[in-house]
Amino acid sequence: MTFKIYTKTGDKGQTSLIGGTRVPKHHIRIEAYGTVDELNSYIGLIRDQSIDEHGKKMLIEIQDRLFTIGSSLASDPEKSRTRGEQGRTMKIPDLKEEDVTLLEQEMDKMNEVLPEMRSFILPGGHTTVSFCHIARCVCRRAERLTTHLSENSYVADIITKYLNRLSDYLFVLSRKFSQDLHAQEIPWKPRM
């Protein structure tokens, strides 16, 4: 039996959440996990650059966590917390506090060797650095959409916390890459 990627079930603008609930493709839940998927793709783009092995391993870890977040956001919270359509308990992978702690520890290590920041920094300086800034912005959008979703539907607090910390991590990572690649960090000098 071959697996086909197309199902034709979304041709009328609806899609299924994990658990079977049908929602419009523009539903805030779809926007949230679609943005997490977009973020994951940008993380892959950063990983494909000429960066150190530790950085690549961290980005793979982050991509795995983003799939965890995506599966949580793609689930009908009523069915995933109780039982699915066939009466089976649905098991969705969980984020853990250690996932947030890992990001914090990695930022602390990077910050030990980075120059003190005295102003905002203009994004850019090297393609790899720019990809980090784009990923950071997409991460912030994912965080905004997730907090919006949480106003009307269950979203585990750890998801928002992780996305918040991840955007900070991506900023610090951009600074580390600036240093590694000898790219100039241009401070923002507001015109007064």
Secondary structure as UniProt FT lines:
FT   TURN            9..12
FT   STRAND          14..16
FT   STRAND          22..24
FT   TURN            25..26
FT   HELIX           28..47
FT   HELIX           53..73
FT   HELIX           77..81
FT   TURN            85..86
FT   HELIX           97..112
FT   HELIX           127..150
FT   TURN            151..152
FT   HELIX           157..180
FT   TURN            181..182
//
